[in-house]
Amino acid sequence: MIRINLLGQARPKAAKQAVPLEATIQILLAVAAVAVAFAILAGVYVSQKKQLDETQARIRDLQAEKASLQQIKQEVETFDSEKTVLQQRIDVIETLQRNRSGAQDLLQMVANTVVRVDSLWLTSITRSGDSLDIQGEAASINSVANFITELKRSGYFTNVEIKSAKEDDIRPAVETYGFSMSLSITPPPRGPVQTQPTGGTQPPPPAGKGRS
């Protein structure tokens, strides 16, 4: 359908409604506020993301260090175990050496004490720790008493106690006395044991006894 303007006048155009300036400013401010907030949030996110990455990296480093320290700990524990076993072996060897050296010193001291007593010889020596049990024979009670005196004088023995001393009949033709005693061993002096006889050369035990 074709419409014809019979009046010959132009149709009026609709007038455009103007936007108030205040409303425009408010819109711009709102947009700017949103942009600033977004920028702030973006900055916070970047900062937090960086801190999180650094924390995770630190955790990984600490875990690696923990694993390394754990391995070192196991190596140290293995070393300590081997060291303990080795020290035990060393202690056993040193104990054996001390006992061997101590036994030699002990026998030497007992022998040096016996030779300073007339007519006395030993038949048994039993050691238990630092205690010593001695049995022997003597031609007289005085010899037994002199032997006790020499043991105390040696400085190597203490707590010398006579258990028994009585005449026996090992050799009916010769008067002899069997005796037994106990004593304690003092720590041996350093270096070789040296003793000085208190008198002249002592005669050996009577030949009739047949023991020394």
C-alpha positions as semicolon CSV with decimal commas, in nm:
position;residue;x (nm);y (nm);z (nm)
1;M;0,000;0,000;0,000
2;I;0,130;0,343;-0,094
3;R;0,057;0,633;0,133
4;I;0,037;0,985;-0,014
5;N;0,081;1,300;0,188
6;L;-0,196;1,522;0,061
7;L;-0,114;1,811;0,292
8;G;0,227;1,868;0,140
9;Q;0,395;1,915;0,482
10;A;0,688;1,723;0,619
11;R;0,615;1,498;0,910
12;P;0,773;1,617;1,231
13;K;1,061;1,404;1,364
14;A;1,052;1,276;1,717
15;A;1,279;1,478;1,943
16;K;1,570;1,292;2,112
17;Q;1,557;1,293;2,492
18;A;1,883;1,428;2,645
19;V;2,061;1,220;2,917
20;P;2,125;1,422;3,232
21;L;2,497;1,498;3,299
22;E;2,471;1,382;3,661
23;A;2,355;1,037;3,555
24;T;2,644;1,012;3,310
25;I;2,894;1,099;3,581
26;Q;2,746;0,840;3,815
27;I;2,773;0,572;3,546
28;L;3,134;0,664;3,479
29;L;3,215;0,658;3,851
30;A;3,050;0,318;3,887
31;V;3,250;0,182;3,595
32;A;3,570;0,330;3,739
33;A;3,495;0,181;4,081
34;V;3,438;-0,158;3,927
35;A;3,764;-0,127;3,733
36;V;3,956;-0,025;4,047
37;A;3,802;-0,308;4,248
38;F;3,888;-0,552;3,974
39;A;4,244;-0,419;3,963
40;I;4,275;-0,452;4,342
41;L;4,135;-0,804;4,337
42;A;4,369;-0,896;4,055
43;G;4,666;-0,759;4,251
44;V;4,562;-0,947;4,564
45;Y;4,519;-1,265;4,362
46;V;4,862;-1,230;4,201
47;S;5,023;-1,161;4,541
48;Q;4,847;-1,453;4,708
49;K;4,931;-1,680;4,413
50;K;5,296;-1,582;4,440
51;Q;5,302;-1,647;4,817
52;L;5,130;-1,982;4,763
53;D;5,385;-2,082;4,498
54;E;5,671;-1,979;4,727
55;T;5,519;-2,172;5,018
56;Q;5,475;-2,485;4,805
57;A;5,833;-2,454;4,681
58;R;5,953;-2,418;5,042
59;I;5,752;-2,725;5,140
60;R;5,912;-2,924;4,859
61;D;6,257;-2,809;4,968
62;L;6,185;-2,903;5,330
63;Q;6,053;-3,243;5,227
64;A;6,368;-3,306;5,023
65;E;6,582;-3,192;5,318
66;K;6,382;-3,417;5,551
67;A;6,443;-3,716;5,323
68;S;6,814;-3,635;5,313
69;L;6,830;-3,598;5,693
70;Q;6,641;-3,923;5,735
71;Q;6,900;-4,101;5,525
72;I;7,180;-3,941;5,726
73;K;7,004;-4,046;6,047
74;Q;6,990;-4,406;5,927
75;E;7,359;-4,395;5,838
76;V;7,442;-4,252;6,182
77;E;7,236;-4,523;6,354
78;T;7,415;-4,789;6,148
79;F;7,750;-4,635;6,240
80;D;7,657;-4,624;6,609
81;S;7,552;-4,989;6,598
82;E;7,879;-5,091;6,431
83;K;8,071;-4,874;6,678
84;T;7,898;-5,045;6,972
85;V;7,982;-5,390;6,840
86;L;8,343;-5,286;6,776
87;Q;8,373;-5,132;7,123
88;Q;8,242;-5,451;7,279
89;R;8,507;-5,651;7,094
90;I;8,776;-5,406;7,202
91;D;8,657;-5,428;7,564
92;V;8,671;-5,808;7,554
93;I;9,026;-5,800;7,412
94;E;9,139;-5,543;7,670
95;T;8,980;-5,747;7,950
96;L;9,160;-6,060;7,835
97;Q;9,488;-5,872;7,815
98;R;9,440;-5,722;8,162
99;N;9,348;-6,059;8,306
100;R;9,650;-6,222;8,147
101;S;9,882;-5,947;8,266
102;G;9,714;-5,943;8,607
103;A;9,749;-6,320;8,643
104;Q;10,120;-6,298;8,564
105;D;10,170;-6,020;8,817
106;L;9,967;-6,211;9,074
107;L;10,165;-6,533;9,038
108;Q;10,490;-6,337;9,044
109;M;10,391;-6,156;9,364
110;V;10,278;-6,476;9,535
111;A;10,602;-6,647;9,435
112;N;10,809;-6,355;9,561
113;T;10,622;-6,369;9,892
114;V;10,662;-6,745;9,934
115;V;11,040;-6,741;9,879
116;R;11,078;-6,499;10,171
117;V;10,931;-6,753;10,414
118;D;11,124;-7,052;10,544
119;S;10,984;-7,404;10,500
120;L;10,654;-7,316;10,336
121;W;10,508;-7,413;9,999
122;L;10,171;-7,379;9,832
123;T;9,954;-7,660;9,702
124;S;9,656;-7,467;9,559
125;I;9,567;-7,113;9,449
126;T;9,208;-7,033;9,347
127;R;9,100;-6,691;9,227
128;S;8,743;-6,561;9,222
129;G;8,725;-6,200;9,110
130;D;8,940;-5,999;9,348
131;S;8,944;-6,277;9,610
132;L;9,208;-6,545;9,645
133;D;9,198;-6,878;9,830
134;I;9,536;-7,032;9,915
135;Q;9,618;-7,374;10,052
136;G;9,961;-7,498;10,142
137;E;10,195;-7,679;10,377
138;A;10,445;-7,545;10,629
139;A;10,704;-7,691;10,859
140;S;10,574;-7,484;11,151
141;I;10,298;-7,250;11,258
142;N;10,557;-6,971;11,268
143;S;10,611;-7,016;10,894
144;V;10,240;-6,969;10,837
145;A;10,242;-6,654;11,052
146;N;10,546;-6,521;10,864
147;F;10,371;-6,589;10,534
148;I;10,068;-6,386;10,644
149;T;10,298;-6,103;10,749
150;E;10,475;-6,104;10,411
151;L;10,144;-6,103;10,224
152;K;10,029;-5,793;10,411
153;R;10,367;-5,625;10,373
154;S;10,369;-5,675;9,995
155;G;10,103;-5,409;9,941
156;Y;9,940;-5,636;9,684
157;F;9,706;-5,821;9,921
158;T;9,460;-5,711;10,190
159;N;9,207;-5,874;10,422
160;V;9,435;-6,173;10,479
161;E;9,246;-6,423;10,696
162;I;9,360;-6,767;10,803
163;K;9,085;-7,027;10,770
164;S;9,262;-7,327;10,917
165;A;9,609;-7,436;11,023
166;K;9,661;-7,778;11,178
167;E;9,916;-8,052;11,188
168;D;9,871;-8,323;10,928
169;D;10,026;-8,662;10,861
170;I;10,140;-8,627;10,502
171;R;10,490;-8,728;10,609
172;P;10,476;-8,913;10,941
173;A;10,851;-8,872;10,991
174;V;10,835;-8,494;10,947
175;E;10,613;-8,249;11,134
176;T;10,403;-8,048;10,884
177;Y;10,105;-7,819;10,908
178;G;9,838;-7,781;10,645
179;F;9,679;-7,438;10,617
180;S;9,424;-7,248;10,411
181;M;9,357;-6,876;10,393
182;S;9,164;-6,615;10,200
183;L;9,268;-6,266;10,096
184;S;9,176;-5,978;9,865
185;I;9,380;-5,852;9,573
186;T;9,449;-5,480;9,553
187;P;9,480;-5,308;9,211
188;P;9,821;-5,398;9,070
189;P;10,075;-5,116;9,049
190;R;10,172;-4,977;8,710
191;G;10,476;-5,129;8,547
192;P;10,649;-5,456;8,641
193;V;10,612;-5,578;8,994
194;Q;10,934;-5,529;9,189
195;T;10,989;-5,656;9,539
196;Q;11,289;-5,642;9,764
197;P;11,363;-5,935;9,995
198;T;11,351;-5,843;10,360
199;G;11,641;-6,065;10,448
200;G;11,910;-6,278;10,299
201;T;11,865;-6,564;10,060
202;Q;11,608;-6,805;10,199
203;P;11,672;-7,177;10,185
204;P;11,440;-7,382;9,966
205;P;11,163;-7,597;10,120
206;P;11,278;-7,921;10,281
207;A;11,367;-8,180;10,023
208;G;11,155;-8,435;10,204
209;K;10,836;-8,251;10,110
210;G;10,881;-8,300;9,739
211;R;10,674;-7,987;9,653
212;S;10,737;-7,623;9,585
